[in-house]
Structure formats: structure tokens, C-alpha cells
Amino acid sequence: MEVRTPADEWEWRQASALLHDFAEWVRGVAGVDLSAEQPSFARELDDLEAVYTADDADMFVAVERGLAVGIVAARYHRDRSAELKRMYVRRMARGKGIADRLASEVVNAAASRGCASVWLETLPGPMDPAIGVYHRCGFVQTRRRGTLDRAGIIVMERSVDGKAGQP
């Protein structure tokens, strides 16, 4: 299994398919319609490559035997932080450490861009398995203010040097 930025049109189409699966999964487990609650999500799907090859973002896919089985995105902010977004691993590929590898890829990319921390927003309850991954990867709940306006959302953060929480 390899984690990398989509390299060609085929991999960008696979990334798009993964994000559509992600949206359906979120709707199923959390009752959240991402396109309605986050208009930027619909715009991302219109042209993933343009969005995630920009200077302020990256996208990584986990590829196993030619098939994209996991995805994660990073958005870089002016406060020297990176936001981990859109992490999803297909059901058939879960339990293999792919989510941990994807999260590590975002932390490494953030460090290479001079970021001090990586943060994310998540929803306890339906997202508890993902929260377990985040804890394993050094993220802790923080007081950082996120961008989502939904009851129950928590923000988790870790420094890029491996210490939990804010730098």
C-alpha cells in the first residue's frame, strides 16, 4: 500500500469516488448532508484537482493494487496550522492501519510546510472509530475554534513535533 498525491486523471477520478463514498458514509452514520452544510464540499467535488493542487491544500490517497482505498485532505492556514479534512477509508480496507498512515501523511506534509500544528473537527458518537484513530495519532481535544457550526462538534489538535495539543 502506498500513500501519495493523485498522479493522473484516473487517480483523481478515484479520489472523487472516495469523497462521494465519504459523503454517503457521513450521511448514514451522522445524518449530515455535507453538500448542504458545507457548500465548499460541493465545489471541491466539481474540480478536486484544482482545489487540492493549490498552494494552500493537499490531497493524499492510499492506493492498494491500483485501487484508491483511502483518502485525506489538508488545508494550510496562515496561523501556521494545517487542517486535516475528509479522511475516509473504504470498509474493505479498514483495520490495516491505512487511516493512521493517512493522518501521518498530513502531519508530515504540515511539518514540511512549516506548520506548527494540525487540527480537525469531528463529531463524537457516530465518529468514535475515527476519534480512536486521531487519539492513536496524537490528537487531543482542544479549545481551538473550528469552522463548522453544528452542535456537538469537537476540535482535536496535535503539534507537528509529536506532542499532543497545541504547540
Disulfide bonds with the S-S distance in Angstrom:
none
